[in-house]
Amino acid sequence: MLAGRRTWRWLRVFIQHLPSESHTMTALRNAMSEEDLEEQAEQGKPEQGRWSQLEQLVATLCDRMARIEYVLICANTEKKSQRPDRPEPMRRPGAAPRRKKSTLSDAGAQKLFELINGGAA
């Protein structure tokens, strides 16, 4: 490659790695049709996108505020059964959603009880 000359591949890679809040990326989003926008919204996967540092900080703030709200509600709720579920953290790029913890069924609890009390021998 000659000095000062760029390839089309270089330009494509350059545009793909621009921050999401850049003028170019904003113009590309604004040029999308309604159908394309709906498809992106339905099939969107935030964990595969790129976020700026500001977006990462805002997501952290949202998570911490949700946690404070959860703790406040739990502290002021007398019955455990009335407490809400723990808040889900906001999905971030590069992180898959957290898997739900499996609950122990009655049959599984009985089997575990038998194993603990020597029932496996």
Buried (B, 14 or more C-beta within 10 A) or exposed (E): EEEEEEEEEEEEEEEEEBEEEEEEBEEEEEEEEEEEEEEEEEEEEBEEEEBEEEBEEEBEEEBEEBEEEBEEEEEEEEEEEEBEEEBEBBBBBEEEEEEEEEEEEEEEEEBEEEEEEEEEE
